[in-house]
Structures are given as C-alpha cells and as structure tokens.
Amino acid sequence: DPAALGLIGLAVAALVLGAVDLQLVSSVPSKSLMIPWILFFGATAQLIAGALEFKRNNIFGATVFSVYAMTMYSIALTLVINNSSALNPGNLEQYAYGLVGVLLFSLIATVASLMTNKALFAILIAVDLAVGLLIPHYLFEMSAQPAGVFLLLTSVLSFYAAAAIIFNTMAGKTVLP
C-alpha cells in the first residue's frame, strides 16, 4: 500500500517543520537544513505515493498525496529563495496566500476523508489547523508555535497510520486499528 510511504514522508516533514516552529531547534543562521527533509520525505515520498495511488485508481490518495507533495516542493523552494545570498528574499505574504489555497484544498480533502477512516480524518484535521495557523503567522507576524503543535500532532498521527498499514498488511489482520 503506497499510503504508508506517503504517510511516513508527511510524518518526517511535519516533525522537522514542527520542531522549528516550536523552537525546539534553532533556525539560526537559517532554515536551510530543513530543505533536504522537506524535499525527500515531504515532497518526493508523497509524490511517489500519489503516483502509485493513481495506478491503483485511488483518486483520494492520489490527489491528496500529490497536492501535499507539490506543497512541500513549494515550501522547500521558498526556503531556498529566502535563504539564498544570490537571490532577493520574497514577500512572505505571497507565501501566505499560497497556504490559503492549500488550506482550501485540505478542507475539501478533510470532508472527503470522512469516507475513509478515522486516522486519515484526524491527520487532515491536524494539517488544516497547522496550515490555518501558519497563514496569520506569515500575514501578521503572529507566533508560529501554535502551528508547530499541530505539525507535531500531524507527525504523530501520520506515523501511527503508517505503522497500522505496515503492521496490518504484514500480519494479514488488524493489529493496529
């Protein structure tokens, strides 16, 4: 099941992003060391999972993983631009409006997830809250710590859901609900 790969990618990226937002790690001198984790786990793992879900005709999984992969690529490129000495940093208000678009999609996915399982619904609620709290952070310079809490929750829930898929598939029965 490719969802396990996509969920682990989301879990690791959310853990790294949440740790920075909660100031568990220093973002000084820059946030550039987050970029590989966002690119490989957050973006590429979810893009692969999305492509494999398309092959399985799972429009929900394919769309959600693919859109979140594009979001992670956008986050990584934003970090590259804003941490580059060769490029002029952009106005992060533009980034906030990109997050508004992601939030609108995420809300649609959250409603659709009601037709899947409780774990995916919980993950998407946590993502919605994290993204929703990042928007005022970038628009009005509010603290990113509340978003960090929901990013860490996203990580924990995503690791759980991935573990459930792996364990249940390996056991041939429900080990983790």
N, C-alpha and C positions, 0 to 999 in steps of 0.2 A: 504494500500500500504506500504510494508516494507521499501520502499526507504526513507520515512520520518524518520524512526528510524535511518537508516544508515547515512542520511544527518545530523541529529542532533548530532550523535556521532562524525562525522567528524568536524562539526562546533565547538563543545566544545573543542575537542582535538586541533584543529588548533588555537583556541583562546588562550588556555593555552600555547602552543608551541610558537606562535607568540609573546605573551606578554613577554616571557623570551628572545626570540631573539631580540626583540626591547628594551630590558632592561627596560620595564615598571614595572617589579618586579625584585627584587634581586634574583639571583640564588645562593647567598651565604647563608649558608655554602655549600649547594648542590642543585641539581635539583631534589632531590628525591621526593619532594612533588608533582611533576608533574606526577609521576608514576600512582597513582590511577585514575587520569583523563584520562590518555592515555590508561590504561588498560580497564576501564569500558566503557568510552564513545568512544574513538578512536578505540579500538580493539573489545571489546565484542559486543557493539551495532552494529558495522558494520559486525561482523561475523554472528550475528543473522539475520540481514537484508540479507546478502548474502545467507544464508541457505534457508531463506524463498523465495528469488528470484529464487533459483534453483527449489523449489517446484512449482513455477509459470512458469517454463520454460523460464525465462528471463535470457539468458546466459550473456548478457551485465551486468545487475545489479548484478547478482550472482558473476561473475568473478571480477568485479571492487570492490565491497564491500568486498569480501573475500581476495583479494590481499592486499587492503589497511588495512584490519584487521590484516593480517599477518605482514604488515609493522609496524603497531602500537605496536603489541606484541614485535617485534624485537627492536623497539625504547625503549620500557619500559625495556626490559631485558638488553639492552646496558646501560641504566641509572642505573639499579640495579648493574651491574658489575662495572661500573666506579665510583659508589658512595659507594661501599662496602669497609669496612675496612678489611674484611676477604678475599677478592679476589683481585688479582692484576689487576689494570686497563689495558684495552687493548689498542692497537694502533688504534686510531680513523680513520686512513687511511683505515683500513679494512671496517669500517662503511661506509666510503665514497663510496667504490666500491659496497657495498650493495645498496646504494642510486642510483648508476648508473643503476643497474638492475631495481630498482623501476621506475626510470625515463624512461627507455626503454619501460617498460610495460605501464606506464602512457601516453606516446606518442601514443602508439597503441590505448589505450582507448580514448584518445582525438580525434583521427581521427574517431574512431567508433562512438563517441558521436555526430558527425555531423548528424547521422541518428536518433538522439533522439530529444533533444530540446536545445534551446539556453542557458538555465540556466545551464544544465549539461556541455555543451561545455565551458562556462565561468568558471565554477568551476574547470574543468580539466586543462584549460589554467593556472589558478592561481596555482594549485597544481604543474604543470610542472615547472613553474617559481620558485616556492618556493624550490622544490627539486633540480632543476638545480643550484640554488644559494647556496644551502647548501653543494653541492659537493666541490666547491673550498674553502668553509669555513673549511671543515674537512681536505682537502688535503693541502691547502696552508695558513691556518690560516687567511683567509680573514674575514671581518666582517659578522656576521650573520644577521645584521639589514635589508639588502635588502630582505632576505628570510622571515624575520619576517613580512615585509609589505605584501608580497604575502600570508603568512599564515593568516594574519588578513583578507585579501580580500577573501580567501578561506572560512573563518568562516562566514563572512557577506553573501556571495553568497549562502553558504550551508544553513544558517538559512532561507534565503529568499525562496530557493527552497523547503525546508521542510514545511515552512508556506504555500506556494502555494498548496502543496499536501494536507495538512490538511484542509485548508480553502475551497479549491475547492471540495474536497471529501465531507466535511460536508454540503456545500451549494448545492451540486449537479449541480454546474455550475462553470464557470470560474470567480473567484473573483480576484485572482492574476494571471496574465499571466505567 
